[in-house]
């Protein structure tokens, strides 16, 4: 059975991904309720658990794809509509 893919929206949000041993800054490229694609540093490896904060709430995810310039995450629980709308903004918080 085919699973329907969630709608994705472009973004340019900068955020910090946290692992158990380190953190790294990435730029969100597109986001859906169930995952996102990012660019920045190459993530550690597929399967690594990460977390980030969206609207003050911790979002847990795991890396599902590694690329030369970033990767993709799958969220443990879908984002709320407010979190999704927040991450869809074209905003750079790196200063």
Secondary structure by P-SEA (a helix, b strand, c coil): cbbbbcbbbbbbbbbbbbcccbbbbbbbcccccccccccccccccccbbbbbbcccbbbbbbbcccccccbbbbbcccccaaaaaaaaccccccc
